[in-house]
């Protein structure tokens, strides 16, 4: 039987646990591409074209309900209104795409009555982030266990995909449809424990580029001495130690991840005993 769950940090409701309520199918609206452009006088077409962004889209779930009588059917209608329409957004997960979650709010519950105790319900959710995410983050995923690990990555194994490493050079797999860029609000954390008497650098060799001023992109550098007993958490673009931001002791840099495999390096004079863990959700268009 198909299942639908809605939840956030404070509640969880499996809609299909309601007796006689059955999910039929679903639709995802097409991707809305928002082109950032600027016209220039005297020039044909688009003068300056910047990176595109993506608008929200609709997720539509369809249900069938068979009530015991008219009163039961009408009570179900009222119950669904109270469940679906909430002041705060929440996540939807359904069994036709079990590895995805959608951050949503409910826009509409269109009801088609069939007689006095039967009906179909077409529930329209607004996926306001403009993307769906993997149900689990990379700290929870495993190919060898059924953990909702959903991506189009070909023949890969747990030996290919690891997110916690102790070597100085390793690969991080991003199974998303897009690059992981913390500036776009994606969940992206890096935990680092290292003995580094003169500081250290973490570089994404796949995406790093040298700028005209000699600096490199996709490099995070911590410039002070640190021991592995003290963990640095890079939460998006913010480096944190003991719940305090320590950007002043860094190069103010951060990392992104390209699609597929990324070649990561941790380096520094005299570094040893290092552990680096990447935690993020895949994102899907």
GUPA-975487 format. One record per residue (C-alpha): residue number from 1; residue in one letter; x, y negated, z negated. Coordinates in Angstrom, 1 decimal, padded with zeros to 4 digits. Layout:
REM GUPA-975487
<pt><pos>NUM</pos><code>a</code><u>X</u><v>Y</v><w>Z</w></pt>
...
***
This chain:
REM GUPA-975487
<pt><pos>1</pos><code>x</code><u>000.0</u><v>000.0</v><w>000.0</w></pt>
<pt><pos>2</pos><code>x</code><u>001.2</u><v>-003.5</v><w>000.8</w></pt>
<pt><pos>3</pos><code>x</code><u>002.1</u><v>-005.8</v><w>-002.1</w></pt>
<pt><pos>4</pos><code>x</code><u>002.2</u><v>-009.5</v><w>-002.7</w></pt>
<pt><pos>5</pos><code>x</code><u>003.8</u><v>-011.1</v><w>-005.7</w></pt>
<pt><pos>6</pos><code>x</code><u>003.9</u><v>-014.8</v><w>-006.7</w></pt>
<pt><pos>7</pos><code>x</code><u>006.1</u><v>-016.0</v><w>-009.5</w></pt>
<pt><pos>8</pos><code>x</code><u>008.4</u><v>-018.6</v><w>-011.1</w></pt>
<pt><pos>9</pos><code>x</code><u>010.4</u><v>-018.8</v><w>-014.3</w></pt>
<pt><pos>10</pos><code>x</code><u>007.1</u><v>-018.9</v><w>-016.4</w></pt>
<pt><pos>11</pos><code>x</code><u>004.7</u><v>-016.5</v><w>-014.7</w></pt>
<pt><pos>12</pos><code>x</code><u>004.4</u><v>-013.5</v><w>-012.5</w></pt>
<pt><pos>13</pos><code>x</code><u>001.2</u><v>-012.3</v><w>-010.7</w></pt>
<pt><pos>14</pos><code>x</code><u>000.9</u><v>-009.4</v><w>-008.3</w></pt>
<pt><pos>15</pos><code>x</code><u>-002.0</u><v>-010.4</v><w>-006.2</w></pt>
<pt><pos>16</pos><code>x</code><u>-002.5</u><v>-006.9</v><w>-004.7</w></pt>
<pt><pos>17</pos><code>x</code><u>-003.0</u><v>-005.5</v><w>-008.2</w></pt>
<pt><pos>18</pos><code>x</code><u>-006.4</u><v>-007.1</v><w>-008.2</w></pt>
<pt><pos>19</pos><code>x</code><u>-008.8</u><v>-004.2</v><w>-007.6</w></pt>
<pt><pos>20</pos><code>x</code><u>-010.0</u><v>-004.0</v><w>-004.0</w></pt>
<pt><pos>21</pos><code>x</code><u>-007.8</u><v>-006.9</v><w>-002.7</w></pt>
<pt><pos>22</pos><code>x</code><u>-005.7</u><v>-005.6</v><w>000.1</w></pt>
<pt><pos>23</pos><code>x</code><u>-003.0</u><v>-007.4</v><w>002.2</w></pt>
<pt><pos>24</pos><code>x</code><u>-003.5</u><v>-007.1</v><w>005.9</w></pt>
<pt><pos>25</pos><code>x</code><u>-000.7</u><v>-008.9</v><w>007.7</w></pt>
<pt><pos>26</pos><code>x</code><u>001.4</u><v>-012.1</v><w>007.7</w></pt>
<pt><pos>27</pos><code>x</code><u>002.6</u><v>-014.8</v><w>010.1</w></pt>
<pt><pos>28</pos><code>x</code><u>005.6</u><v>-017.2</v><w>009.8</w></pt>
<pt><pos>29</pos><code>x</code><u>005.1</u><v>-020.5</v><w>011.7</w></pt>
<pt><pos>30</pos><code>x</code><u>007.9</u><v>-021.4</v><w>014.1</w></pt>
<pt><pos>31</pos><code>x</code><u>011.0</u><v>-023.4</v><w>013.1</w></pt>
<pt><pos>32</pos><code>x</code><u>010.6</u><v>-027.2</v><w>013.3</w></pt>
<pt><pos>33</pos><code>x</code><u>013.9</u><v>-028.7</v><w>014.4</w></pt>
<pt><pos>34</pos><code>x</code><u>014.4</u><v>-032.4</v><w>013.5</w></pt>
<pt><pos>35</pos><code>x</code><u>017.0</u><v>-033.9</v><w>015.7</w></pt>
<pt><pos>36</pos><code>x</code><u>019.0</u><v>-036.8</v><w>014.2</w></pt>
<pt><pos>37</pos><code>x</code><u>019.8</u><v>-039.1</v><w>017.1</w></pt>
<pt><pos>38</pos><code>x</code><u>020.4</u><v>-042.7</v><w>018.0</w></pt>
<pt><pos>39</pos><code>x</code><u>019.8</u><v>-044.3</v><w>021.4</w></pt>
<pt><pos>40</pos><code>x</code><u>022.4</u><v>-046.6</v><w>022.8</w></pt>
<pt><pos>41</pos><code>x</code><u>021.6</u><v>-049.4</v><w>025.2</w></pt>
<pt><pos>42</pos><code>x</code><u>023.0</u><v>-048.9</v><w>028.7</w></pt>
<pt><pos>43</pos><code>x</code><u>023.3</u><v>-045.2</v><w>028.3</w></pt>
<pt><pos>44</pos><code>x</code><u>021.0</u><v>-042.5</v><w>029.5</w></pt>
<pt><pos>45</pos><code>x</code><u>019.6</u><v>-039.9</v><w>027.2</w></pt>
<pt><pos>46</pos><code>x</code><u>020.6</u><v>-039.7</v><w>023.6</w></pt>
<pt><pos>47</pos><code>x</code><u>023.5</u><v>-041.9</v><w>022.7</w></pt>
<pt><pos>48</pos><code>x</code><u>024.6</u><v>-040.4</v><w>019.4</w></pt>
<pt><pos>49</pos><code>x</code><u>023.5</u><v>-036.9</v><w>018.4</w></pt>
<pt><pos>50</pos><code>x</code><u>024.0</u><v>-035.8</v><w>014.8</w></pt>
<pt><pos>51</pos><code>x</code><u>023.4</u><v>-032.4</v><w>013.1</w></pt>
<pt><pos>52</pos><code>x</code><u>019.8</u><v>-031.2</v><w>013.3</w></pt>
<pt><pos>53</pos><code>x</code><u>017.8</u><v>-030.5</v><w>010.2</w></pt>
<pt><pos>54</pos><code>x</code><u>014.8</u><v>-028.2</v><w>009.7</w></pt>
<pt><pos>55</pos><code>x</code><u>011.3</u><v>-029.1</v><w>008.5</w></pt>
<pt><pos>56</pos><code>x</code><u>009.0</u><v>-027.0</v><w>006.3</w></pt>
<pt><pos>57</pos><code>x</code><u>007.0</u><v>-024.3</v><w>007.9</w></pt>
<pt><pos>58</pos><code>x</code><u>003.9</u><v>-022.3</v><w>007.1</w></pt>
<pt><pos>59</pos><code>x</code><u>003.7</u><v>-018.7</v><w>005.7</w></pt>
<pt><pos>60</pos><code>x</code><u>000.2</u><v>-017.2</v><w>006.3</w></pt>
<pt><pos>61</pos><code>x</code><u>-000.9</u><v>-014.1</v><w>004.4</w></pt>
<pt><pos>62</pos><code>x</code><u>-004.2</u><v>-012.4</v><w>005.3</w></pt>
<pt><pos>63</pos><code>x</code><u>-006.2</u><v>-010.3</v><w>002.8</w></pt>
<pt><pos>64</pos><code>x</code><u>-009.4</u><v>-008.2</v><w>002.7</w></pt>
<pt><pos>65</pos><code>x</code><u>-011.6</u><v>-007.9</v><w>-000.3</w></pt>
<pt><pos>66</pos><code>x</code><u>-014.6</u><v>-005.6</v><w>-000.9</w></pt>
<pt><pos>67</pos><code>x</code><u>-016.6</u><v>-006.6</v><w>-003.9</w></pt>
<pt><pos>68</pos><code>x</code><u>-018.9</u><v>-004.4</v><w>-005.9</w></pt>
<pt><pos>69</pos><code>x</code><u>-021.7</u><v>-006.9</v><w>-005.5</w></pt>
<pt><pos>70</pos><code>x</code><u>-022.2</u><v>-010.6</v><w>-004.6</w></pt>
<pt><pos>71</pos><code>x</code><u>-021.4</u><v>-011.7</v><w>-008.1</w></pt>
<pt><pos>72</pos><code>x</code><u>-018.1</u><v>-009.8</v><w>-008.1</w></pt>
<pt><pos>73</pos><code>x</code><u>-017.2</u><v>-011.2</v><w>-004.7</w></pt>
<pt><pos>74</pos><code>x</code><u>-017.8</u><v>-014.8</v><w>-005.8</w></pt>
<pt><pos>75</pos><code>x</code><u>-015.8</u><v>-014.3</v><w>-009.0</w></pt>
<pt><pos>76</pos><code>x</code><u>-012.9</u><v>-013.1</v><w>-006.9</w></pt>
<pt><pos>77</pos><code>x</code><u>-013.0</u><v>-016.3</v><w>-004.9</w></pt>
<pt><pos>78</pos><code>x</code><u>-012.9</u><v>-018.4</v><w>-008.0</w></pt>
<pt><pos>79</pos><code>x</code><u>-010.1</u><v>-016.3</v><w>-009.5</w></pt>
<pt><pos>80</pos><code>x</code><u>-007.9</u><v>-016.7</v><w>-006.4</w></pt>
<pt><pos>81</pos><code>x</code><u>-008.3</u><v>-020.5</v><w>-006.4</w></pt>
<pt><pos>82</pos><code>x</code><u>-007.0</u><v>-020.5</v><w>-010.0</w></pt>
<pt><pos>83</pos><code>x</code><u>-004.0</u><v>-018.2</v><w>-009.1</w></pt>
<pt><pos>84</pos><code>x</code><u>-003.0</u><v>-019.8</v><w>-005.8</w></pt>
<pt><pos>85</pos><code>x</code><u>-003.3</u><v>-023.5</v><w>-006.4</w></pt>
<pt><pos>86</pos><code>x</code><u>-000.8</u><v>-024.6</v><w>-009.0</w></pt>
<pt><pos>87</pos><code>x</code><u>000.7</u><v>-027.9</v><w>-010.0</w></pt>
<pt><pos>88</pos><code>x</code><u>004.3</u><v>-026.6</v><w>-009.6</w></pt>
<pt><pos>89</pos><code>x</code><u>005.7</u><v>-024.7</v><w>-006.6</w></pt>
<pt><pos>90</pos><code>x</code><u>006.5</u><v>-021.0</v><w>-006.9</w></pt>
<pt><pos>91</pos><code>x</code><u>007.9</u><v>-018.1</v><w>-005.0</w></pt>
<pt><pos>92</pos><code>x</code><u>006.1</u><v>-015.6</v><w>-002.8</w></pt>
<pt><pos>93</pos><code>x</code><u>007.4</u><v>-012.1</v><w>-002.0</w></pt>
<pt><pos>94</pos><code>x</code><u>005.5</u><v>-009.6</v><w>000.2</w></pt>
<pt><pos>95</pos><code>x</code><u>006.3</u><v>-006.0</v><w>001.1</w></pt>
<pt><pos>96</pos><code>x</code><u>006.3</u><v>-006.5</v><w>004.9</w></pt>
<pt><pos>97</pos><code>x</code><u>009.6</u><v>-008.5</v><w>004.4</w></pt>
<pt><pos>98</pos><code>x</code><u>010.7</u><v>-007.2</v><w>001.0</w></pt>
<pt><pos>99</pos><code>x</code><u>014.1</u><v>-008.7</v><w>001.0</w></pt>
<pt><pos>100</pos><code>x</code><u>012.9</u><v>-012.3</v><w>001.3</w></pt>
<pt><pos>101</pos><code>x</code><u>011.4</u><v>-014.8</v><w>-001.1</w></pt>
<pt><pos>102</pos><code>x</code><u>009.7</u><v>-018.1</v><w>-000.1</w></pt>
<pt><pos>103</pos><code>x</code><u>009.6</u><v>-021.2</v><w>-002.2</w></pt>
<pt><pos>104</pos><code>x</code><u>006.0</u><v>-022.5</v><w>-001.6</w></pt>
<pt><pos>105</pos><code>x</code><u>003.0</u><v>-024.3</v><w>-002.6</w></pt>
<pt><pos>106</pos><code>x</code><u>-000.5</u><v>-023.2</v><w>-001.4</w></pt>
<pt><pos>107</pos><code>x</code><u>-002.1</u><v>-025.4</v><w>001.2</w></pt>
<pt><pos>108</pos><code>x</code><u>-005.3</u><v>-023.6</v><w>002.0</w></pt>
<pt><pos>109</pos><code>x</code><u>-007.3</u><v>-020.4</v><w>001.3</w></pt>
<pt><pos>110</pos><code>x</code><u>-009.6</u><v>-020.0</v><w>004.3</w></pt>
<pt><pos>111</pos><code>x</code><u>-012.4</u><v>-017.5</v><w>003.5</w></pt>
<pt><pos>112</pos><code>x</code><u>-014.5</u><v>-015.7</v><w>006.1</w></pt>
<pt><pos>113</pos><code>x</code><u>-017.6</u><v>-014.1</v><w>004.5</w></pt>
<pt><pos>114</pos><code>x</code><u>-018.7</u><v>-010.8</v><w>006.0</w></pt>
<pt><pos>115</pos><code>x</code><u>-022.1</u><v>-010.1</v><w>004.4</w></pt>
<pt><pos>116</pos><code>x</code><u>-022.5</u><v>-010.9</v><w>000.8</w></pt>
<pt><pos>117</pos><code>x</code><u>-019.7</u><v>-008.9</v><w>-000.9</w></pt>
<pt><pos>118</pos><code>x</code><u>-017.0</u><v>-008.6</v><w>001.8</w></pt>
<pt><pos>119</pos><code>x</code><u>-014.6</u><v>-011.1</v><w>003.1</w></pt>
<pt><pos>120</pos><code>x</code><u>-011.2</u><v>-012.0</v><w>004.6</w></pt>
<pt><pos>121</pos><code>x</code><u>-008.9</u><v>-014.5</v><w>003.0</w></pt>
<pt><pos>122</pos><code>x</code><u>-006.2</u><v>-016.3</v><w>005.1</w></pt>
<pt><pos>123</pos><code>x</code><u>-003.9</u><v>-018.0</v><w>002.6</w></pt>
<pt><pos>124</pos><code>x</code><u>-001.6</u><v>-020.7</v><w>004.0</w></pt>
<pt><pos>125</pos><code>x</code><u>001.6</u><v>-021.5</v><w>002.1</w></pt>
<pt><pos>126</pos><code>x</code><u>003.9</u><v>-024.4</v><w>002.8</w></pt>
<pt><pos>127</pos><code>x</code><u>007.5</u><v>-023.2</v><w>002.7</w></pt>
<pt><pos>128</pos><code>x</code><u>008.8</u><v>-026.6</v><w>001.7</w></pt>
<pt><pos>129</pos><code>x</code><u>012.5</u><v>-025.9</v><w>001.7</w></pt>
<pt><pos>130</pos><code>x</code><u>012.4</u><v>-025.1</v><w>005.5</w></pt>
<pt><pos>131</pos><code>x</code><u>014.0</u><v>-021.7</v><w>004.9</w></pt>
<pt><pos>132</pos><code>x</code><u>013.4</u><v>-018.4</v><w>003.1</w></pt>
<pt><pos>133</pos><code>x</code><u>016.0</u><v>-016.8</v><w>000.9</w></pt>
<pt><pos>134</pos><code>x</code><u>017.2</u><v>-013.3</v><w>000.0</w></pt>
<pt><pos>135</pos><code>x</code><u>015.3</u><v>-011.9</v><w>-002.9</w></pt>
<pt><pos>136</pos><code>x</code><u>018.5</u><v>-011.3</v><w>-004.7</w></pt>
<pt><pos>137</pos><code>x</code><u>021.7</u><v>-013.3</v><w>-004.9</w></pt>
<pt><pos>138</pos><code>x</code><u>025.1</u><v>-011.7</v><w>-004.2</w></pt>
<pt><pos>139</pos><code>x</code><u>025.8</u><v>-010.8</v><w>-007.8</w></pt>
<pt><pos>140</pos><code>x</code><u>022.7</u><v>-008.4</v><w>-007.7</w></pt>
<pt><pos>141</pos><code>x</code><u>023.1</u><v>-006.9</v><w>-004.2</w></pt>
<pt><pos>142</pos><code>x</code><u>024.3</u><v>-003.5</v><w>-003.3</w></pt>
<pt><pos>143</pos><code>x</code><u>024.1</u><v>-001.5</v><w>000.0</w></pt>
<pt><pos>144</pos><code>x</code><u>024.4</u><v>001.8</v><w>-001.9</w></pt>
<pt><pos>145</pos><code>x</code><u>021.3</u><v>001.1</v><w>-004.0</w></pt>
<pt><pos>146</pos><code>x</code><u>017.8</u><v>-000.1</v><w>-002.9</w></pt>
<pt><pos>147</pos><code>x</code><u>018.2</u><v>-003.6</v><w>-004.1</w></pt>
<pt><pos>148</pos><code>x</code><u>016.3</u><v>-005.5</v><w>-001.3</w></pt>
<pt><pos>149</pos><code>x</code><u>019.5</u><v>-006.1</v><w>000.6</w></pt>
<pt><pos>150</pos><code>x</code><u>018.0</u><v>-007.4</v><w>003.9</w></pt>
<pt><pos>151</pos><code>x</code><u>020.1</u><v>-008.8</v><w>006.8</w></pt>
<pt><pos>152</pos><code>x</code><u>021.1</u><v>-008.1</v><w>010.4</w></pt>
<pt><pos>153</pos><code>x</code><u>024.7</u><v>-007.1</v><w>009.8</w></pt>
<pt><pos>154</pos><code>x</code><u>025.3</u><v>-003.9</v><w>011.7</w></pt>
<pt><pos>155</pos><code>x</code><u>027.0</u><v>-000.9</v><w>010.1</w></pt>
<pt><pos>156</pos><code>x</code><u>028.4</u><v>-002.3</v><w>006.8</w></pt>
<pt><pos>157</pos><code>x</code><u>029.1</u><v>-000.6</v><w>003.5</w></pt>
<pt><pos>158</pos><code>x</code><u>029.8</u><v>-001.7</v><w>-000.1</w></pt>
<pt><pos>159</pos><code>x</code><u>033.5</u><v>-001.5</v><w>000.7</w></pt>
<pt><pos>160</pos><code>x</code><u>033.1</u><v>-004.1</v><w>003.4</w></pt>
<pt><pos>161</pos><code>x</code><u>030.9</u><v>-006.4</v><w>001.3</w></pt>
<pt><pos>162</pos><code>x</code><u>032.2</u><v>-007.5</v><w>-002.1</w></pt>
<pt><pos>163</pos><code>x</code><u>031.7</u><v>-010.7</v><w>-003.9</w></pt>
<pt><pos>164</pos><code>x</code><u>034.0</u><v>-010.3</v><w>-006.8</w></pt>
<pt><pos>165</pos><code>x</code><u>037.8</u><v>-010.1</v><w>-006.0</w></pt>
<pt><pos>166</pos><code>x</code><u>041.1</u><v>-009.9</v><w>-007.8</w></pt>
<pt><pos>167</pos><code>x</code><u>043.4</u><v>-010.2</v><w>-004.7</w></pt>
<pt><pos>168</pos><code>x</code><u>044.8</u><v>-013.5</v><w>-003.5</w></pt>
<pt><pos>169</pos><code>x</code><u>043.2</u><v>-013.2</v><w>000.0</w></pt>
<pt><pos>170</pos><code>x</code><u>039.9</u><v>-011.6</v><w>000.7</w></pt>
<pt><pos>171</pos><code>x</code><u>036.7</u><v>-011.8</v><w>002.8</w></pt>
<pt><pos>172</pos><code>x</code><u>033.3</u><v>-013.0</v><w>001.8</w></pt>
<pt><pos>173</pos><code>x</code><u>030.3</u><v>-012.0</v><w>003.9</w></pt>
<pt><pos>174</pos><code>x</code><u>027.5</u><v>-014.5</v><w>004.5</w></pt>
<pt><pos>175</pos><code>x</code><u>024.5</u><v>-012.6</v><w>005.9</w></pt>
<pt><pos>176</pos><code>x</code><u>022.4</u><v>-015.7</v><w>006.4</w></pt>
<pt><pos>177</pos><code>x</code><u>021.1</u><v>-017.2</v><w>009.6</w></pt>
<pt><pos>178</pos><code>x</code><u>023.0</u><v>-020.4</v><w>008.8</w></pt>
<pt><pos>179</pos><code>x</code><u>026.1</u><v>-021.6</v><w>007.1</w></pt>
<pt><pos>180</pos><code>x</code><u>026.0</u><v>-022.0</v><w>003.3</w></pt>
<pt><pos>181</pos><code>x</code><u>026.6</u><v>-025.6</v><w>002.6</w></pt>
<pt><pos>182</pos><code>x</code><u>026.0</u><v>-026.8</v><w>-001.0</w></pt>
<pt><pos>183</pos><code>x</code><u>025.2</u><v>-030.3</v><w>000.3</w></pt>
<pt><pos>184</pos><code>x</code><u>022.0</u><v>-028.9</v><w>001.7</w></pt>
<pt><pos>185</pos><code>x</code><u>020.8</u><v>-027.8</v><w>-001.7</w></pt>
<pt><pos>186</pos><code>x</code><u>021.5</u><v>-024.0</v><w>-001.2</w></pt>
<pt><pos>187</pos><code>x</code><u>022.2</u><v>-021.9</v><w>-004.3</w></pt>
<pt><pos>188</pos><code>x</code><u>026.0</u><v>-021.5</v><w>-004.2</w></pt>
<pt><pos>189</pos><code>x</code><u>028.3</u><v>-020.8</v><w>-007.2</w></pt>
<pt><pos>190</pos><code>x</code><u>031.9</u><v>-019.8</v><w>-007.5</w></pt>
<pt><pos>191</pos><code>x</code><u>033.3</u><v>-018.4</v><w>-010.8</w></pt>
<pt><pos>192</pos><code>x</code><u>037.1</u><v>-018.5</v><w>-011.2</w></pt>
<pt><pos>193</pos><code>x</code><u>039.3</u><v>-017.1</v><w>-013.9</w></pt>
<pt><pos>194</pos><code>x</code><u>043.0</u><v>-017.5</v><w>-013.4</w></pt>
<pt><pos>195</pos><code>x</code><u>046.3</u><v>-018.0</v><w>-015.1</w></pt>
<pt><pos>196</pos><code>x</code><u>047.6</u><v>-021.0</v><w>-013.2</w></pt>
<pt><pos>197</pos><code>x</code><u>050.4</u><v>-023.0</v><w>-015.0</w></pt>
<pt><pos>198</pos><code>x</code><u>050.4</u><v>-025.7</v><w>-012.2</w></pt>
<pt><pos>199</pos><code>x</code><u>046.8</u><v>-025.4</v><w>-011.0</w></pt>
<pt><pos>200</pos><code>x</code><u>045.5</u><v>-023.6</v><w>-008.0</w></pt>
<pt><pos>201</pos><code>x</code><u>043.7</u><v>-024.0</v><w>-004.7</w></pt>
<pt><pos>202</pos><code>x</code><u>040.8</u><v>-022.0</v><w>-003.2</w></pt>
<pt><pos>203</pos><code>x</code><u>040.6</u><v>-022.3</v><w>000.6</w></pt>
<pt><pos>204</pos><code>x</code><u>038.1</u><v>-021.0</v><w>003.2</w></pt>
<pt><pos>205</pos><code>x</code><u>040.6</u><v>-020.3</v><w>006.0</w></pt>
<pt><pos>206</pos><code>x</code><u>037.7</u><v>-019.6</v><w>008.4</w></pt>
<pt><pos>207</pos><code>x</code><u>036.2</u><v>-023.1</v><w>008.1</w></pt>
<pt><pos>208</pos><code>x</code><u>039.0</u><v>-025.3</v><w>006.9</w></pt>
<pt><pos>209</pos><code>x</code><u>040.1</u><v>-028.1</v><w>009.2</w></pt>
<pt><pos>210</pos><code>x</code><u>042.9</u><v>-030.6</v><w>009.0</w></pt>
<pt><pos>211</pos><code>x</code><u>041.8</u><v>-034.2</v><w>009.0</w></pt>
<pt><pos>212</pos><code>x</code><u>043.8</u><v>-037.2</v><w>010.4</w></pt>
<pt><pos>213</pos><code>x</code><u>044.9</u><v>-038.2</v><w>007.0</w></pt>
<pt><pos>214</pos><code>x</code><u>046.5</u><v>-034.8</v><w>006.4</w></pt>
<pt><pos>215</pos><code>x</code><u>043.9</u><v>-033.5</v><w>004.0</w></pt>
<pt><pos>216</pos><code>x</code><u>042.0</u><v>-030.3</v><w>004.7</w></pt>
<pt><pos>217</pos><code>x</code><u>038.3</u><v>-029.6</v><w>004.5</w></pt>
<pt><pos>218</pos><code>x</code><u>036.9</u><v>-026.5</v><w>002.7</w></pt>
<pt><pos>219</pos><code>x</code><u>039.6</u><v>-026.6</v><w>000.0</w></pt>
<pt><pos>220</pos><code>x</code><u>038.9</u><v>-026.8</v><w>-003.7</w></pt>
<pt><pos>221</pos><code>x</code><u>042.0</u><v>-027.7</v><w>-005.8</w></pt>
<pt><pos>222</pos><code>x</code><u>042.2</u><v>-027.8</v><w>-009.6</w></pt>
<pt><pos>223</pos><code>x</code><u>045.3</u><v>-029.8</v><w>-010.5</w></pt>
<pt><pos>224</pos><code>x</code><u>045.8</u><v>-028.9</v><w>-014.2</w></pt>
<pt><pos>225</pos><code>x</code><u>047.2</u><v>-025.9</v><w>-016.0</w></pt>
<pt><pos>226</pos><code>x</code><u>044.6</u><v>-023.3</v><w>-016.9</w></pt>
<pt><pos>227</pos><code>x</code><u>044.4</u><v>-019.8</v><w>-018.3</w></pt>
<pt><pos>228</pos><code>x</code><u>042.0</u><v>-017.0</v><w>-017.4</w></pt>
<pt><pos>229</pos><code>x</code><u>040.3</u><v>-017.3</v><w>-020.7</w></pt>
<pt><pos>230</pos><code>x</code><u>038.8</u><v>-020.5</v><w>-019.4</w></pt>
<pt><pos>231</pos><code>x</code><u>036.4</u><v>-020.1</v><w>-016.5</w></pt>
<pt><pos>232</pos><code>x</code><u>035.8</u><v>-022.7</v><w>-013.9</w></pt>
<pt><pos>233</pos><code>x</code><u>032.3</u><v>-022.7</v><w>-012.4</w></pt>
<pt><pos>234</pos><code>x</code><u>031.9</u><v>-024.5</v><w>-009.1</w></pt>
<pt><pos>235</pos><code>x</code><u>028.2</u><v>-025.1</v><w>-009.0</w></pt>
<pt><pos>236</pos><code>x</code><u>027.4</u><v>-026.4</v><w>-005.5</w></pt>
<pt><pos>237</pos><code>x</code><u>029.9</u><v>-029.3</v><w>-005.3</w></pt>
<pt><pos>238</pos><code>x</code><u>030.4</u><v>-029.8</v><w>-009.1</w></pt>
<pt><pos>239</pos><code>x</code><u>033.3</u><v>-028.1</v><w>-010.9</w></pt>
<pt><pos>240</pos><code>x</code><u>032.3</u><v>-027.3</v><w>-014.5</w></pt>
<pt><pos>241</pos><code>x</code><u>034.3</u><v>-026.0</v><w>-017.6</w></pt>
<pt><pos>242</pos><code>x</code><u>032.4</u><v>-025.4</v><w>-020.8</w></pt>
<pt><pos>243</pos><code>x</code><u>029.3</u><v>-027.2</v><w>-019.5</w></pt>
<pt><pos>244</pos><code>x</code><u>031.3</u><v>-030.3</v><w>-018.7</w></pt>
<pt><pos>245</pos><code>x</code><u>032.0</u><v>-031.6</v><w>-015.2</w></pt>
<pt><pos>246</pos><code>x</code><u>035.8</u><v>-031.8</v><w>-014.5</w></pt>
<pt><pos>247</pos><code>x</code><u>035.8</u><v>-033.3</v><w>-011.0</w></pt>
<pt><pos>248</pos><code>x</code><u>038.4</u><v>-035.9</v><w>-012.1</w></pt>
<pt><pos>249</pos><code>x</code><u>040.9</u><v>-033.0</v><w>-012.4</w></pt>
<pt><pos>250</pos><code>x</code><u>040.3</u><v>-031.8</v><w>-008.8</w></pt>
<pt><pos>251</pos><code>x</code><u>040.6</u><v>-033.0</v><w>-005.2</w></pt>
<pt><pos>252</pos><code>x</code><u>036.9</u><v>-033.6</v><w>-005.2</w></pt>
<pt><pos>253</pos><code>x</code><u>036.6</u><v>-030.9</v><w>-002.6</w></pt>
<pt><pos>254</pos><code>x</code><u>034.2</u><v>-027.9</v><w>-002.2</w></pt>
<pt><pos>255</pos><code>x</code><u>033.7</u><v>-024.9</v><w>-000.1</w></pt>
<pt><pos>256</pos><code>x</code><u>031.2</u><v>-023.9</v><w>002.6</w></pt>
<pt><pos>257</pos><code>x</code><u>030.6</u><v>-020.4</v><w>004.1</w></pt>
<pt><pos>258</pos><code>x</code><u>030.2</u><v>-019.8</v><w>007.8</w></pt>
<pt><pos>259</pos><code>x</code><u>027.9</u><v>-017.0</v><w>009.1</w></pt>
<pt><pos>260</pos><code>x</code><u>029.5</u><v>-013.6</v><w>008.9</w></pt>
<pt><pos>261</pos><code>x</code><u>032.9</u><v>-012.9</v><w>007.3</w></pt>
<pt><pos>262</pos><code>x</code><u>034.9</u><v>-015.7</v><w>005.8</w></pt>
<pt><pos>263</pos><code>x</code><u>038.6</u><v>-015.5</v><w>005.0</w></pt>
<pt><pos>264</pos><code>x</code><u>039.2</u><v>-016.8</v><w>001.5</w></pt>
<pt><pos>265</pos><code>x</code><u>042.6</u><v>-017.5</v><w>-000.2</w></pt>
<pt><pos>266</pos><code>x</code><u>043.5</u><v>-018.5</v><w>-003.8</w></pt>
<pt><pos>267</pos><code>x</code><u>047.0</u><v>-019.8</v><w>-004.1</w></pt>
<pt><pos>268</pos><code>x</code><u>049.2</u><v>-021.8</v><w>-006.5</w></pt>
<pt><pos>269</pos><code>x</code><u>052.7</u><v>-021.7</v><w>-008.1</w></pt>
<pt><pos>270</pos><code>x</code><u>052.9</u><v>-018.9</v><w>-010.6</w></pt>
<pt><pos>271</pos><code>x</code><u>049.2</u><v>-017.9</v><w>-010.5</w></pt>
<pt><pos>272</pos><code>x</code><u>048.3</u><v>-014.4</v><w>-011.7</w></pt>
<pt><pos>273</pos><code>x</code><u>045.5</u><v>-012.4</v><w>-013.2</w></pt>
<pt><pos>274</pos><code>x</code><u>042.8</u><v>-014.1</v><w>-011.1</w></pt>
<pt><pos>275</pos><code>x</code><u>039.2</u><v>-013.1</v><w>-010.6</w></pt>
<pt><pos>276</pos><code>x</code><u>037.0</u><v>-015.0</v><w>-008.1</w></pt>
<pt><pos>277</pos><code>x</code><u>033.3</u><v>-014.3</v><w>-007.7</w></pt>
<pt><pos>278</pos><code>x</code><u>030.9</u><v>-015.9</v><w>-005.1</w></pt>
<pt><pos>279</pos><code>x</code><u>027.2</u><v>-016.0</v><w>-006.0</w></pt>
<pt><pos>280</pos><code>x</code><u>024.7</u><v>-017.2</v><w>-003.5</w></pt>
<pt><pos>281</pos><code>x</code><u>021.5</u><v>-016.3</v><w>-001.7</w></pt>
<pt><pos>282</pos><code>x</code><u>021.3</u><v>-015.6</v><w>002.0</w></pt>
<pt><pos>283</pos><code>x</code><u>019.1</u><v>-018.1</v><w>003.8</w></pt>
<pt><pos>284</pos><code>x</code><u>016.9</u><v>-017.3</v><w>006.8</w></pt>
<pt><pos>285</pos><code>x</code><u>015.1</u><v>-019.4</v><w>009.4</w></pt>
***
